[in-house]
Amino acid sequence: MRKTLNILASSFRLTMQELMVNKLRTSLSLIGISFGIFCIIGVLATVNSLEMNIQNQLKSLGTNTIFIDKWQYSGGPDYPWWKFVNRPVPKYDEIKLIKERSHLVSNIAFDIDARVDVEYKNFALQGVSMSGVSEEEISIQPLTMAYGRYISDNEFSNGSAVAVIGYTNAENLFESASLAIGKEVKIKNNKATIIGVIKKMGQNMIGQDYDQSIILPYKFARQIVNENNSSPKIIVKGKANVSSAELSNELEGIMRSIRKLSPTQEDNFTLNQISSLSDRVSSMFGSINLGGWAIGILSLVVGAFGIANIMFVTVKERTPIIGLKKAIGAKKRSILSEFLLESAIICILGGLIGLILVYVLTIILSGLFNFPVYISVGILALAISICIIIGILSGIIPALTASKLDPVVAIRSK
């Protein structure tokens, strides 16, 4: 153990001397390793953090949740909109029928969305995102109130003229969000009393922004907007320990029964699973990760050749010393270990520079784009492992060359 530590200390000392004596040569090789680690770890850290943010925001839509809609929630140039445009929209009455026939549903809600103008005295907000929801939506997509309260079951049943408003909208209309409670606003000539202000959340990665929204009981909202033109959808949450696949299979049968579709007819509805969206996000970010790996590996290969060149030059410069060491009893494995450790140390130094650059990148991204970027322990371990592997691969041939030198010939060399 002591011998190994001595070899390690000696290798580190000689490496530092090499760095100080041959600054330009070593620095150019370190740049390749540093840039390679920066590309790989930078991409992995940023993409993993971004994916985690989006996945968490998808979960906020409701875990094990399915959206029943006429539209399929996927995009792309080949999106077959003509297949969905003539489908019937979901109906409020269908949620009662689904509840009666399902054994796997925990909560079910109905939702309509529209853009409306909200007025208060001489102030008006244009294009506010209005949602008309049924009572169980709060159980599927929980919200926290900053002031006031959420809509009560009685207010849902009666279609009361009440509203819960987003934090930013409340600030813009009433100067302070805390002043919103009890105020009466006008939505398309319909008056509604503000009973709650949603806690400030900010716009998430999937475009949802509760801060600039207003939420009404469904029965009141349908008096304001045309339901059929307001993106109606049914939101279904499965019971605990029920998979999305099981819930989807049951809902498909129930919806086909409700719509009275024959066995030969295609579904005239789509079951959009949150888990499917999550899988697509993971697949998309997997491709981005591959791009980062490709760029990083190319840089690491360039850096590896640079370090191999340094090690060959180092072996040439130290040939007499190597011969002297072998003459007084140093074994091949000691010489081999010394140069492999030196190569690995150079790579680790380059990797540390790359990690420092990644850390600076995380600070910049977290500050500019307001989402946390972090470097996990797993990513750090990966960076160190890559550096050690590249160091050993770069130094193996020079180290083998050094370990096989004839001591007499080596001592006589200049």
C-alpha positions as CSV (number, residue, x, y, z in Angstrom):
1,M,0.0,0.0,0.0
2,R,2.8,2.4,1.0
3,K,4.6,1.5,-2.3
4,T,1.6,2.4,-4.3
5,L,1.1,5.7,-2.5
6,N,4.8,6.5,-3.1
7,I,4.4,5.8,-6.8
8,L,1.2,7.9,-6.9
9,A,2.9,10.8,-5.0
10,S,6.0,10.6,-7.3
11,S,3.8,10.6,-10.4
12,F,1.8,13.6,-9.2
13,R,5.0,15.5,-8.5
14,L,6.5,14.7,-11.9
15,T,3.3,15.6,-13.6
16,M,3.2,19.0,-11.9
17,Q,6.8,19.5,-12.9
18,E,5.9,18.6,-16.5
19,L,3.1,21.1,-16.5
20,M,5.3,23.9,-15.2
21,V,8.2,23.2,-17.5
22,N,6.1,22.6,-20.7
23,K,3.2,24.9,-20.2
24,L,2.2,25.4,-23.8
25,R,2.5,21.8,-24.8
26,T,0.6,20.5,-21.8
27,S,-2.0,23.2,-22.0
28,L,-2.9,22.4,-25.6
29,S,-3.6,18.8,-24.6
30,L,-5.5,19.8,-21.5
31,I,-7.8,21.9,-23.7
32,G,-8.9,18.9,-25.7
33,I,-9.8,16.9,-22.6
34,S,-11.4,19.9,-20.9
35,F,-13.6,20.7,-23.9
36,G,-14.6,17.0,-24.3
37,I,-15.6,16.8,-20.6
38,F,-17.4,20.1,-20.9
39,C,-19.4,18.9,-23.9
40,I,-20.4,15.6,-22.4
41,I,-21.1,16.7,-18.8
42,G,-22.5,20.1,-19.8
43,V,-25.0,18.5,-22.1
44,L,-25.9,15.7,-19.6
45,A,-26.3,18.1,-16.7
46,T,-28.4,20.6,-18.7
47,V,-30.5,18.0,-20.5
48,N,-31.1,15.9,-17.4
49,S,-32.1,19.0,-15.4
50,L,-34.4,20.2,-18.2
51,E,-36.0,16.7,-18.6
52,M,-36.5,16.5,-14.8
53,N,-38.2,19.9,-14.8
54,I,-40.5,18.9,-17.7
55,Q,-41.3,15.5,-16.2
56,N,-42.2,17.1,-12.8
57,Q,-44.4,19.5,-14.6
58,L,-46.1,16.7,-16.5
59,K,-46.7,15.0,-13.2
60,S,-48.4,18.2,-12.0
61,L,-51.0,17.5,-14.7
62,G,-51.9,14.4,-12.6
63,T,-50.1,11.1,-12.1
64,N,-51.8,8.1,-13.8
65,T,-54.0,10.6,-15.6
66,I,-55.7,10.3,-19.0
67,F,-57.2,13.2,-21.0
68,I,-60.2,12.1,-23.2
69,D,-60.4,14.5,-26.1
70,K,-61.2,14.6,-29.8
71,W,-57.6,15.6,-30.5
72,Q,-54.5,13.5,-30.1
73,Y,-51.8,15.4,-28.1
74,S,-48.9,15.0,-30.4
75,G,-47.5,17.2,-33.1
76,G,-45.1,17.1,-36.0
77,P,-45.4,17.6,-39.7
78,D,-47.3,14.4,-40.2
79,Y,-50.1,15.2,-37.7
80,P,-53.3,13.9,-39.2
81,W,-55.6,16.7,-38.1
82,W,-58.2,15.8,-40.7
83,K,-58.7,12.6,-38.9
84,F,-59.8,14.3,-35.7
85,V,-61.4,17.6,-36.8
86,N,-64.9,16.1,-37.4
87,R,-65.0,14.0,-34.3
88,P,-67.6,14.8,-31.6
89,V,-66.3,16.8,-28.6
90,P,-66.5,15.2,-25.1
91,K,-69.7,16.1,-23.2
92,Y,-70.2,16.9,-19.6
93,D,-72.9,14.2,-19.3
94,E,-70.4,11.6,-20.3
95,I,-68.4,11.9,-17.0
96,K,-71.4,10.6,-15.0
97,L,-71.7,7.6,-17.4
98,I,-68.0,6.9,-17.1
99,K,-68.2,7.0,-13.3
100,E,-71.1,4.6,-13.2
101,R,-69.4,2.0,-15.5
102,S,-65.8,2.2,-14.3
103,H,-64.1,0.2,-11.6
104,L,-60.7,1.8,-11.9
105,V,-61.5,5.6,-11.9
106,S,-60.6,7.5,-8.8
107,N,-61.5,11.1,-9.9
108,I,-63.0,12.5,-13.1
109,A,-63.4,16.1,-14.2
110,F,-64.7,18.1,-17.1
111,D,-62.8,21.1,-18.4
112,I,-63.4,23.8,-21.0
113,D,-60.8,26.5,-22.0
114,A,-61.2,29.8,-23.8
115,R,-59.5,33.2,-24.1
116,V,-61.6,36.0,-22.6
117,D,-61.3,39.7,-21.6
118,V,-61.6,40.3,-17.8
119,E,-62.6,43.8,-16.7
120,Y,-62.6,45.6,-13.4
121,K,-63.8,49.2,-13.3
122,N,-61.7,51.0,-15.9
123,F,-59.1,48.3,-16.2
124,A,-59.2,45.3,-18.6
125,L,-57.0,42.3,-19.3
126,Q,-57.3,40.9,-22.8
127,G,-56.8,37.3,-23.8
128,V,-56.9,35.8,-20.3
129,S,-56.8,32.0,-20.2
130,M,-60.2,31.0,-18.7
131,S,-60.9,27.5,-17.5
132,G,-64.4,26.2,-16.6
133,V,-63.9,23.1,-14.4
134,S,-65.9,20.6,-12.5
135,E,-65.5,19.9,-8.8
136,E,-63.1,17.0,-9.0
137,E,-60.4,18.7,-11.0
138,I,-58.7,20.1,-7.9
139,S,-58.1,16.5,-6.8
140,I,-56.4,15.7,-10.1
141,Q,-54.4,18.9,-10.5
142,P,-54.0,20.4,-7.0
143,L,-53.6,24.2,-6.6
144,T,-52.4,26.2,-3.7
145,M,-54.2,29.5,-2.8
146,A,-52.1,32.5,-1.9
147,Y,-55.3,34.4,-0.7
148,G,-58.9,33.4,-0.2
149,R,-60.2,29.9,-1.0
150,Y,-61.0,27.5,-3.8
151,I,-64.5,27.0,-5.3
152,S,-66.8,25.0,-3.0
153,D,-68.9,21.9,-4.0
154,N,-72.1,24.0,-3.5
155,E,-70.8,26.7,-5.8
156,F,-69.9,24.0,-8.4
157,S,-73.4,22.5,-8.2
158,N,-75.2,25.8,-8.5
159,G,-72.9,27.3,-11.1
160,S,-72.3,30.3,-8.9
161,A,-70.8,33.4,-10.4
162,V,-67.4,33.1,-8.5
163,A,-63.9,32.9,-9.8
164,V,-60.3,32.0,-8.7
165,I,-57.7,34.2,-10.4
166,G,-54.0,33.8,-11.2
167,Y,-51.5,35.8,-9.2
168,T,-50.2,38.0,-12.0
169,N,-53.7,38.8,-13.2
170,A,-54.7,39.8,-9.7
171,E,-51.7,42.1,-9.5
172,N,-52.5,43.7,-12.8
173,L,-56.2,44.3,-12.1
174,F,-56.1,45.2,-8.4
175,E,-52.5,46.6,-8.0
176,S,-51.9,44.0,-5.2
177,A,-53.0,40.4,-5.3
178,S,-54.2,40.5,-1.6
179,L,-56.8,43.2,-2.6
180,A,-58.5,40.8,-5.1
181,I,-60.7,38.9,-2.7
182,G,-64.3,40.0,-2.8
183,K,-63.9,42.2,-5.9
184,E,-66.4,41.8,-8.8
185,V,-65.0,41.5,-12.3
186,K,-66.8,41.3,-15.7
187,I,-66.3,38.5,-18.2
188,K,-68.2,39.0,-21.4
189,N,-70.8,41.0,-19.6
190,N,-71.2,38.4,-16.9
191,K,-70.2,39.4,-13.4
192,A,-68.1,37.2,-11.1
193,T,-66.8,37.6,-7.6
194,I,-63.2,36.8,-6.9
195,I,-63.0,34.3,-4.0
196,G,-59.4,33.1,-4.3
197,V,-55.9,34.0,-5.7
198,I,-53.7,31.1,-6.9
199,K,-50.2,31.1,-5.4
200,K,-47.5,32.5,-7.8
201,M,-46.2,29.6,-9.9
202,G,-44.7,31.0,-13.1
203,Q,-45.0,29.6,-16.5
204,N,-43.8,26.0,-16.7
205,M,-41.9,24.3,-19.5
206,I,-45.0,22.9,-21.1
207,G,-46.6,26.3,-21.6
208,Q,-49.1,26.1,-18.7
209,D,-49.4,29.5,-16.8
210,Y,-51.8,29.6,-13.8
211,D,-50.5,33.1,-13.0
212,Q,-52.3,34.5,-16.0
213,S,-55.5,32.4,-15.7
214,I,-58.9,32.6,-14.2
215,I,-60.9,29.5,-13.1
216,L,-64.7,29.3,-13.0
217,P,-67.2,26.6,-12.1
218,Y,-68.1,24.8,-15.3
219,K,-71.8,25.5,-15.1
220,F,-71.1,29.2,-14.9
221,A,-68.4,29.2,-17.6
222,R,-70.7,27.5,-20.1
223,Q,-73.0,30.6,-19.8
224,I,-70.1,32.8,-21.0
225,V,-68.6,30.7,-23.8
226,N,-69.8,28.2,-26.4
227,E,-68.8,24.8,-24.9
228,N,-68.3,23.1,-28.2
229,N,-65.7,25.7,-29.3
230,S,-63.9,25.8,-26.0
231,S,-61.7,22.7,-26.2
232,P,-63.8,20.5,-23.9
233,K,-62.0,17.5,-22.4
234,I,-62.6,14.9,-19.7
235,I,-59.7,14.3,-17.3
236,V,-59.6,10.9,-15.6
237,K,-57.4,9.8,-12.8
238,G,-57.0,6.1,-12.0
239,K,-57.1,4.5,-8.5
240,A,-53.9,3.8,-6.7
241,N,-51.9,0.8,-8.1
242,V,-53.8,0.9,-11.3
243,S,-51.5,1.2,-14.4
244,S,-52.2,3.7,-17.2
245,A,-52.6,0.8,-19.6
246,E,-55.3,-0.9,-17.5
247,L,-57.1,2.4,-17.1
248,S,-56.8,3.2,-20.8
249,N,-58.2,-0.3,-21.8
250,E,-61.2,0.1,-19.5
251,L,-61.9,3.7,-20.7
252,E,-61.7,2.7,-24.3
253,G,-64.4,0.1,-23.8
254,I,-66.6,2.5,-21.8
255,M,-66.3,5.3,-24.3
256,R,-67.1,3.0,-27.2
257,S,-70.2,1.9,-25.3
258,I,-71.3,5.4,-24.5
259,R,-70.7,6.6,-28.1
260,K,-72.5,3.4,-29.4
261,L,-69.7,2.5,-31.8
262,S,-69.9,-0.9,-33.6
263,P,-67.0,-3.3,-33.6
264,T,-66.0,-2.2,-37.1
265,Q,-66.0,1.5,-36.4
266,E,-62.9,3.4,-35.3
267,D,-62.7,5.3,-32.1
268,N,-64.0,8.8,-32.4
269,F,-62.1,10.0,-29.3
270,T,-58.5,9.9,-28.2
271,L,-57.2,8.7,-24.8
272,N,-54.1,10.9,-24.2
273,Q,-52.0,9.4,-21.5
274,I,-49.6,11.6,-19.4
275,S,-47.3,8.5,-19.2
276,S,-47.0,8.5,-23.0
277,L,-46.1,12.2,-23.1
278,S,-43.5,11.4,-20.4
279,D,-42.0,8.6,-22.5
280,R,-41.9,10.9,-25.6
281,V,-40.0,13.5,-23.6
282,S,-37.5,10.9,-22.4
283,S,-37.0,9.7,-26.0
284,M,-36.5,13.2,-27.2
285,F,-33.9,14.1,-24.6
286,G,-32.2,10.7,-25.2
287,S,-31.4,11.9,-28.7
288,I,-30.0,15.2,-27.5
289,N,-27.8,13.3,-25.1
290,L,-26.4,11.2,-28.0
291,G,-25.5,14.5,-29.8
292,G,-23.6,15.7,-26.7
293,W,-21.8,12.4,-26.4
294,A,-20.8,12.5,-30.1
295,I,-19.3,16.0,-29.8
296,G,-17.7,15.2,-26.5
297,I,-16.1,11.9,-27.7
298,L,-14.6,13.6,-30.8
299,S,-13.0,16.2,-28.5
300,L,-11.8,13.5,-26.1
301,V,-10.2,11.6,-29.0
302,V,-8.3,14.7,-30.0
303,G,-7.3,15.3,-26.4
304,A,-6.2,11.7,-26.0
305,F,-3.9,11.9,-28.9
306,G,-2.4,15.1,-27.5
307,I,-1.8,13.4,-24.1
308,A,-0.3,10.3,-25.8
309,N,2.1,12.7,-27.6
310,I,3.0,14.3,-24.3
311,M,3.7,10.9,-22.8
312,F,5.9,9.8,-25.7
313,V,7.9,13.0,-25.3
314,T,8.1,12.5,-21.6
315,V,9.4,9.0,-22.0
316,K,12.0,10.2,-24.4
317,E,13.1,13.0,-22.0
318,R,13.3,10.7,-19.0
319,T,14.9,7.7,-20.8
320,P,18.2,8.0,-18.8
321,I,16.3,8.3,-15.5
322,I,14.2,5.2,-16.4
323,G,17.4,3.3,-17.2
324,L,18.9,4.3,-13.8
325,K,15.7,3.2,-12.0
326,K,15.7,-0.2,-13.7
327,A,19.4,-0.6,-13.0
328,I,18.9,-0.2,-9.3
329,G,16.0,-2.7,-9.2
330,A,12.8,-1.0,-10.4
331,K,10.4,-3.5,-12.0
332,K,8.5,-3.2,-15.2
333,R,5.2,-2.8,-13.4
334,S,6.5,0.1,-11.3
335,I,7.7,2.0,-14.4
336,L,4.4,1.1,-16.2
337,S,2.3,2.3,-13.2
338,E,4.2,5.5,-12.9
339,F,3.5,6.6,-16.5
340,L,-0.1,5.4,-16.5
341,L,-0.7,7.3,-13.3
342,E,0.9,10.4,-14.7
343,S,-1.3,10.2,-17.9
344,A,-4.4,9.7,-15.8
345,I,-3.5,12.7,-13.6
346,I,-3.1,14.9,-16.6
347,C,-6.6,13.8,-17.8
348,I,-8.1,14.3,-14.4
349,L,-6.7,17.9,-14.3
350,G,-8.3,18.5,-17.8
351,G,-11.5,17.0,-16.5
352,L,-11.5,19.3,-13.4
353,I,-11.2,22.3,-15.7
354,G,-14.1,21.0,-17.8
355,L,-16.2,20.5,-14.6
356,I,-15.4,24.1,-13.5
357,L,-16.6,25.3,-16.9
358,V,-19.8,23.2,-16.5
359,Y,-20.4,24.7,-13.0
360,V,-20.1,28.2,-14.5
361,L,-22.6,27.2,-17.2
362,T,-25.1,25.9,-14.6
363,I,-24.9,29.2,-12.7
364,I,-25.5,31.2,-15.9
365,L,-28.4,29.0,-17.1
366,S,-30.1,29.0,-13.6
367,G,-29.8,32.8,-13.5
368,L,-30.9,33.6,-17.1
369,F,-33.6,31.1,-17.7
370,N,-34.9,30.7,-14.1
371,F,-34.8,26.9,-13.9
372,P,-32.4,24.9,-11.7
373,V,-29.5,23.1,-13.3
374,Y,-27.4,20.8,-11.2
375,I,-24.6,18.3,-11.6
376,S,-25.5,15.0,-9.9
377,V,-23.1,12.7,-8.1
378,G,-23.6,10.1,-10.9
379,I,-22.5,12.7,-13.5
380,L,-19.5,13.6,-11.5
381,A,-18.5,10.0,-11.1
382,L,-19.0,9.6,-14.9
383,A,-16.7,12.5,-15.6
384,I,-13.9,11.2,-13.3
385,S,-14.3,7.7,-14.8
386,I,-14.0,9.0,-18.4
387,C,-10.8,11.0,-17.4
388,I,-9.2,7.9,-15.9
389,I,-10.1,5.7,-18.8
390,I,-8.9,8.2,-21.4
391,G,-5.7,8.7,-19.3
392,I,-4.9,5.0,-19.2
393,L,-5.7,4.5,-22.9
394,S,-3.6,7.5,-23.9
395,G,-0.6,6.4,-21.7
396,I,-0.7,2.7,-22.2
397,I,1.6,2.6,-25.3
398,P,4.2,5.1,-24.0
399,A,4.2,3.4,-20.6
400,L,4.7,0.0,-22.1
401,T,7.6,1.5,-24.2
402,A,9.2,2.9,-21.0
403,S,8.8,-0.3,-19.1
404,K,10.5,-2.4,-21.8
405,L,13.6,-0.1,-22.1
406,D,17.0,-1.8,-21.7
407,P,18.6,-0.1,-18.6
408,V,22.1,0.0,-20.2
409,V,20.9,1.5,-23.5
410,A,18.6,3.9,-21.6
411,I,21.3,5.2,-19.3
412,R,23.6,5.8,-22.3
413,S,20.9,7.7,-24.3
414,K,20.8,11.5,-24.4
